[in-house]
């Protein structure tokens, strides 16, 4: 079978944007559902941490399930299956009150998110410029989610958590219609190194450990950040407005990184971004008032979306084929899952969310310690290459 044709048409980019939004609904809006479920049914922080962890583990599981079969799957068919699973699971969740059943619904939803994200990657891989396609998808997602961050809390205030489930299911269905524009041809490619074990070495181990520390520390707080806001009298609607602004500014920061990333060293920008992210985590759960919380939320969002691609950049520098980068993304999801459960346990046993932020700062500092030697080595190698590539100057 021949390779699928390379598509770079506007409808394909629109479809990838729709699929990107559908795949990341859980990552962005679980915090509202957690708050709503605690209010409605009185679930404990440990239960909600487990609920969030189940979604992320299912997300990761679906991606690992698709990965070895990627060359025989069509993006459109995968996106359609994901849409049906996501919409059905969220609609049924709106009707449930039992924690075990809600947990099962979240696992099903997470599987759908993982399938949809796999469809995004497969569709982008069939375009002439995959990176541009992914960037277009993120741009669509960011603009959409800025609006949803305002609208979803309003739905929750009027209709409760059931309304939020229905609202997200409706959004997923609409985005699913957009994914029908994705190509459905399989790539037909043959990967000559499928099944070969990767030797990640010490450098690869540093990348994986740094990502684990960063994701565990910075994302453990996320399912509970809306609850932390309520502790200082910030309503869900007000939190949504802050998050909407933070989402838009994170897009601006990401675009700036795209423009200058090739000219930046690795070690210093990564370290600064990690320190900012860790400091923002600490302030999110210890802020004395709304203005401090809002500022922390903005710095948190902007710095997170700078750290993540910088860490993936280290992975690609160590193993250009991209397999280490895939493993790094998997570590992100697994660490986020464990962090959510750990955060729920800490919040329940200590009676509040305040310790989560400072722990995030400690984890981010540890990530700097782990990643710094590798980042400096790569910077030194780049400097040496630049010097050796410079034309020699001879005297007349």
Secondary structure, DSSP 8 states (H G I E B T S, - for coil): ---------HHHHHHHHHHHHHHTHHHHHHHHHHHHHHHHH---HHHHHHHHHHHHHHHHHHHHHHHTTGGG--HHHHHHHHHHHHHHHHHHHTT---HHHHHHHHHHHHHHHHHHHHHHHHHHHTSS-HHHHHHHHHHHHHHHHHHHHHHHHHHHHHHHHHHHHHHHHHHHHHHHHHHTTS---------TTTT-----HHHHHHHHHHHHHHHHHHHTTGGGHHHHHHTTT--HHHHHHHHHHHHHHHHHHHHHHHHHGGGS-SHHHHHHHHHHHHHHHHHHTT-SSHHHHHHHHHHHHHHHHHHHHHHHHHHHHH-TTSHHHHHHHHHHHHHHHHHHHHHHHHHHHHTSSHHHHHHHHHHHHHHHHHHHHHHHHHHHHHHHHHHHHS------
